[in-house]
Amino acid sequence: MDKADFRRPELKDEELIASYFKKYPSRNCDRTFANVYLWARHYNVEFAEYKNTLLFSDNSAGEGYGYAFPAGDDEAVKAVIPELEQWSKEDGKEFCLYGVDPQQFEKLESWFPGKYEIEYERDVADYIYEAEKLATLSGKKLHSKRNHINKFKTLHEGTWRYEHLSDENQEECFQMALKWRNLNGCEDDEEKNAEMCVTLNSLRLFRELKLTGGILRVDGKIVAFTLGEPVNEDTFVVHIEKAYADFEGAYPMINQQFVEHEIYGRYRYVNREDDAGMEGLRKAKLSYKPAFLQEKGLVTMKNK
């Protein structure tokens, strides 16, 4: 059986990959070209266009984590799944599909009843919020967030402002990110260092990757920034958010300002990605009261 010709995604592949994601939309934060391109180096992800589907293969640490659920119309995806099984067998690996959401698993069940099982991973579930709630912070449940923002505005009255990321402030934002990296010990932590590499590349290539960014200044100095992009017609995904810890309220402030200026009124939902199993991050993301979690799981053969 012929195997697809997998390769690492490059900037020139943006039109092809984005066209599949647009035609077969998802709220999964992984289903954007920028996310694929930026993290492919770290996780050794490769892609291939094969029989009217878009395939992704994850070969992290050389062990092979499996394949993403293919992007394509139902008949094409159904036809290619047995081939993914065969390729896994030929490579001496267990068949596995990663990042599969409940709707995708329903399709697998309808095509191949009782053949597969799924184990959802709480650590990789995306947090989905209503854009209106993040912009207005209305209601009792978000009272503490409003307090943080009001305190920030009081402390920096007349000295703070929000800016859209542009060619004019890109380099200054890049330098702030470098300083943030040094202040947060990223060199000594592999995952933090990988995330900062992605962050710096996002800033360097924000035009090419079609990212939207926002900047928060105090006394003319950048103290926070954020970057994201649409994942489908009704959902915007925030990929990156960084702020100086010694500016109290800077994180909730850049969060609220970015949604108010760039997202609210254009998109119904905001995907703020997963918490990677980090207790502090989970607590912070839950405190914003998500509308729902976008579950993702690993699919394997039921009778191994």
N, C-alpha and C positions, 0 to 999 in steps of 0.2 A: 504493500500500500504506500503510495506517495505521501510524503510528509510536507506540510506547509513550510515555506521558506521564512523562518523567523529571523528578525534582526532588531537591533536597538533603534528606538524612535529618534529621529532627528528633526530639526526645525522645518525642513522641507516636507515633512510628513503631516504637518498641521492640517492642511486642507482635507486630506484623505481621512484621517482619524476623526477630526471634528465633524465631518459629514456623516459618518456612521453614528456618532453620539447624538447628533441632531435628529437624524431620521428614526433612531430607536432610543428615545430618551429615558432617563432614569434620574432619581434624586441622589443616587450614590455619589459621594464626593470624588470617588476614583474615576468617574466617567467624564473627565475633562481632559483636553489635550495637555494643558499646562501641568496638571498633576502627573499624568503619564510621563511626560518628557522630563520633568524635574526629578522625579523619584526613581526613574528607570535605572539611573547610574548606581544608586544605593542598593536597590533590591534586585538588580539584574533582570529587569523585566524586558521581554522582547515581544514584538508584535508581528502579525502576518495577515494579509488579506487573502482569504482562502474560500473558494466556492461561495461567493456573495456573503461572506461573514467576515467580521474582524475578530481576530483571536489574540489573546495575550497569554504569554507563558512566563511564570515566575520561577527563576532558578536561584533563589536566595541561597547563599553559602554553598552553592554548587550541589545542593541536595535535591532541588526540584520540589516546589510547593504545589505545583499543578497549573491548571489553566483557569482564567477568568471565564465567567459565563459569556458565551459569544454574543457579539452584537450583530443583529441581522434579522430578517423576517423569520417567522416561526418555522416555516417549512425548511429553510436553509439551516437554521440552528439545530432543529431536530435531526437533520441528516448528518450533521458534522459531529454530533456528540459521540456516536459509536467510533468514529475515527479518532477522537481524542482518547477514548478508552484504549484503542489499539496502539496508539503511539506511546501511551504510558506503559503498556505491557512490553512493548519492544524496548523501551528504555529501562526496563526492570524496576519500575516504580508503581506504587499504588495509584489508581485513578483518583483524581481529586479536582473539584471545581471550587475556587475560593471567591469570596465576596458575593455570594448568591443571596438575593433578597427573597422574601416570602412569595412574591408574585412570580419570580423566575422559577422557584422550586415547584410552585403549582403547575407550571407548564411542564416541567420534567415529569411530575407525577401523572399528568394527563397523557404524555407521550409514552412513558415507560412505567406503567403502574407497579408500585412495590419494588422497583429495582434499586432505588437510591434512598439514602437517609441524609438528613441535614443536622448539623450541630451549630446552633447560633453562638457567636462569640460576642459576649457583652462588651468586651474591651474595644471592639471595632465598630460598634453601632454608632451611626451618625446622629447628632442632636439636631432636630429640625424645629425651628421657632417661627412664629408668626411675625412677619416683618413689622406690622403695626405695633405689636407689643414691645419689640426691641427699640423702636423709634420713640414711642410715647412713654413707655414704662408705666402704663396706666394700671390701676388696680392695687389692692392691698398686698398681693403676693410680691409685687416688685417695689414695694415702698422703700426697702433698704437700698435698692439700686438708685432710686431717685435721690435719696439722702447723700449717697456717695458723690453723685454728679453735682448736686447743689453745693456740697462742701468744696468740690474742686472749683466750681465757678466763683464761689465766695473768696477762696484763698488766692485765686488768680484773676480777680475781677479786672477787666480792662487790659489784661496782658496775654490772654489766650485767644487762639483762633484755630479754625479748621481750614485745611487746604486740600484740594484735589491733587493727587500725585501727578506730576507733569515732568516734561524734559527739564524745566527750570529748577525743580527741587529734587530731582532724582539723585544726583551725586551727594547732596547734603544728607538725604535719607540713607543712602548707602553707608556713609561715614558714621551716622548714628547707629546703624546696625552693627558695624564693626566694633564700636565702643560697647554696645550692649553685649556682644559676644564675649569680649574681654572681662566685663563686669560679672558675667554669669558662669564662668568656669567651663565654657563649652569645649575647650581643648582637651579637658580631662574626662569627658563623657562622650562615648561614641555616638549615641543617639542624638544628643544635643548638638554635637558637631555636624552630624549629617543634616539635621534640621536647619542649622545655620547656613550650611552650604546651599541648601534649597532656597532659603530666604534671600541670600545674597544674589543667587542666580535669578530669582524672581524679580528683584529690583533691577538688576543689570539688563534683563531681557523683557521688562514689563510690556514694552511696545510690541515686540515680536510675538509674545505669548498672549497678547490681547487682554492683559490683566487691568483691573481697575483698582486704584489705591487711594488711601486717604492719610493725611498727616495732621497731627495735633502739635501746635506750638505753644510755648510759654516764654514770654520775654524774647520772642524771636527765635528761640532754640527749639528744635524738634525733640519732643519728649515721648512720642508714640507714633506708630504707623500701622497700617493694615493693608492687606491685598486680597483680592478675590476675583471671581468671575461667575457668569451664569452657568448652571449645570443643566437647566432646561428652561422652558418658557415661563414657569412660575416660581422657580427656585434659584437663588443666588448662593454660591458657596464661598465662605470666608476661609481662605487657606492659611493666612499668616496674620498674626497680631503680636506686636512687641511694644513694650512701654518700660520706661525707667521706674523701678520699684520705689524710689524715693520721692516720686510725685504721686502722692496719695490720690486715688480716684482716676488716675490716667487710663487704666484699662477699661473700666466701665464708660469713661468719657469717650474714648476713641471708638468703642463698640457702638455706643448710641449715636454719635455724630456721623459715623460712616453709614449706618443704616438710614439715618434721617436724610443725608445728602445724596447717597448713591443708590439706595435699594428701595426704600419705602415708596410706594406709588408705581413702581415698575415691576416688582415681584411680590408674590404673596408670602413666600417662605424664605427663611435664611437657614442654610445648612452650615453649622459651625464645626463640622467634622467630629471625630471620635475623641475619647479621653485617654486612649492607649493604656487603660488600666491604672492610670495614675490617680491615687485617692484625692489629692488636692484639686486636680483638674476636673475630676468627676463631680466633686462637691460644687465647684465654681459653675460648671455647665448646668447642673441640676438647679442651681439657685436662680437661673434665669427662666425657669419653668418652661421647658420645651413643649411644643404642641404634641410631638411624638418622637420616638426613636426609629430611625431607619435601620432595621435589623439586617445583618449580613452574616452568612455562615459558610461552613465547609461542607460540601457534598461529597460523599463517598459511596461505594457500592454497599448495599445492605448485607449481602452475603459474601463477605470477603474470603 
